[in-house]
């Protein structure tokens, strides 16, 4: 979609050229999207394409809110590392010594090596959920983090297990990151969206982004503008 090219087309090396997106978006069933290009650790340019709302037809812009899905994981890791830097806990500490609202069950897999934040953030903790997170309808009740970890209603996924000894293999685990979120909430004693806003998003200028789920009524009304 966005190609860095060089040669006679531009006369300059590495110039970014905008290519048509409409056909590809239509084929993929994507009504709207936005693109940001980073150069030298700064936003070089950004632009929205298509519509932000298929009902109203509002145009997508660079500020339109989109679900970030798993891109939120490395951003959340920044908050974890900031807490480590501030001396709240360490990367290699047994998470059960930090958690207060839930504990990793003892098993043969954790007998010699406990689950740690280093393992959770690197997907080497041994946690094994074996599923994605399909999400919930706006009208559906939302589970707590503990209910998600235990696989209890209204959670719509199975429970998170430790299926192998920590730090012995890599397996992508959304459940492991959910556990890291609960750990942060227990340790910092603040709502996770508030902590992410004040620790990461606001300091780096991401004023339109949030970890709220669901969105507040005000943010929901302005999300497509």
N, C-alpha and C positions, 0 to 999 in steps of 0.2 A: 504494500500500500504506500509506504513512504520509503523512498529509495535514495541512498547516498551514492551518487554517480560521479564520474569524472570523464573528461574527454571532450570531443568536439561539440557535444550537445550544449555545454555550458561555458567551456573555456576556463573553468575554475575547478580545482580539485576538491572533492568532497562536498559539493553543493547539494543541498537537500531539495529535491524536486517533488512537488505534489502530483500524484497520479490519480486518475478518476477512481472514486470509491463506490459510486452509486450502484453499479452492476453487481459488484461483489457483496455489498450490503444487502441488496435485494435477494440475491441467491442464498445468502446465509440467514435471511429472515431477521436482519438487524435493523430496526427502525431508526436508531440513533447511536452515535458514538462520539468520543472526543479523543484527540491525539495530543500528546505533549512530547516535544523533543528536548532532551537535556544535552547541553554542551558546557563543558568546563564546570560541572556541578551547579549550573543554573538553567532555568527554563529558557530555551532559545526561542521557541514559539509554541503556541498551542491554538487549537481550533476545534469547534464542534461541527458535526456532520449529521444530516438528517433531522429527525424530530425528537424532542424530549418526551412528548406525550402524544400517543397515537390518537387520543380522543380530541384534545384541544388543538393539536397540530403545532404546538409551540416549538420553535426551532431549538435544537440542541446547541449549546454554546460551550466554551471552554470551562465555564463554571457550573454546568449541569451536573447534578449528583448522579453517580452510577454506583451500583453495588461493587465493591472492590474485591469481594470474595477472599481468596487465599492470599492476595497481595497484602491483606491486613496483617498477615503473620509476621513478615520481617519488620513491619513498622511497629507492631506490638513488642517484638524482641528488643527494639530500641529502649522501650520503657523498662523492660526487665534489666537490661544492662545498666541503665541509669540507676536503678535501685541497687544493683550490685556495687556500682561505683560509689553510691552513697552509704554503703555498709549495712544495708538492710538484711542481706543474706549473701551467700556465695553461690557460684555456679555449680560447685561440686558438693553442696550440702544435701543431705537426705531431705526430699521434699516433705516428708511426713513430720519433720521437725519445724516446718514453717506453716503447713496447712493446719487450720483449726476446724473447718466445717466439713471436711471429708478426709479420709486417709487411703493411701494406696494399700490394698489388702496384702498381707504377708503371704509369700508363696515361695516355692522352690526357686523361682526365677530371681527373686529379690533377696535371697538368703545371703549371698556373698557381696552383691553390689546393689545398693539402693537406687531408686529412680532419682535423678537429679535434674536441675534446670538445664545443665549442659546437654544431657540426653534429650530432654523434651524439645529444646530449641533446635537441635540438630537431627531430630527424628531418629535417634538411636536409643531411646529410653526403654524400648521393649513394648511400649503400648501398641495395641493392635485392635483397631475398631472395625476394619474391613468394610467400611462404608463411607459414603460421602454424607453431606448434610443437605438434605433436600429443601429445607426451609419450611415455613408455615404460612398459611393464608392469613391475611390481615385480621380476620375474625376469629382465628383459632387461638386457644390459650397457649401461652408460651411456657416452656419448662424452665426450671432453675438449672444452674450449672450442675448441681448435685444430682438432679434428676436425669440430666443428660449422661453424666458419668455412670450412673447406676442403670441406665436404660429403662427408667420408670416413666409412666404416663405423666404428663402429656408429651414426653419426648417421643419422637417418631423414628428413633434409631436404637440399635442395640447398645448394651453397656460397653464401656471401655475396659479392656483387659490388658494385663501384662502377660504377653504370650511368649517372651523369650528373655534371657538375662539382659539387663541394660548394658549398653555400650558394646554389644557383640554383633549387631547388624543394623542396617539402615532400612527403615520402612516408613513411608510417609504416613503421618498420623494426625488427623484433625483433632482426634480425641486427646492426644498428648498436648496440643496447644490449648485446648479447652481447659485442661488441668493446669497449665501455666497461668491462664487467665484467673482461675479460681485462687491459685496461690497468691497472685498479685493482689486480688481483692482481699484475701485474708490478711496478708502482711501489711498492706498500705492502709487498710480499713477505710477505703473510699470507693464509691462506685467506679467501676472500670472505665466507663466512657468519660467521666470527669477527670480521672487521672491521666488518661491518654490525651485529652484535650490540653491539659495544663503542662504535661511533661514533654510531649512530642509535637502534637499538631500545631498548637499555637506558637511555640518557639521557632518553628521552621516555616511559619507563614501559611500553613494549610487551613485557612480560615473557613473554608466551605466544607471541610471534611469532618466526620464524626464517627464514633463507635456506638452511637445510640441504636438500639434495636428493640422495639420499633422506633421510628423517627418521632420526634415530638410533633404535635399538631402544627406548630408554626413552621418547623423545618420541612414538614411534609407538604405544606401549602406552597412553600417557596422553592422546593427542590427542582422543579422543572423550569424555573425562570432563568 
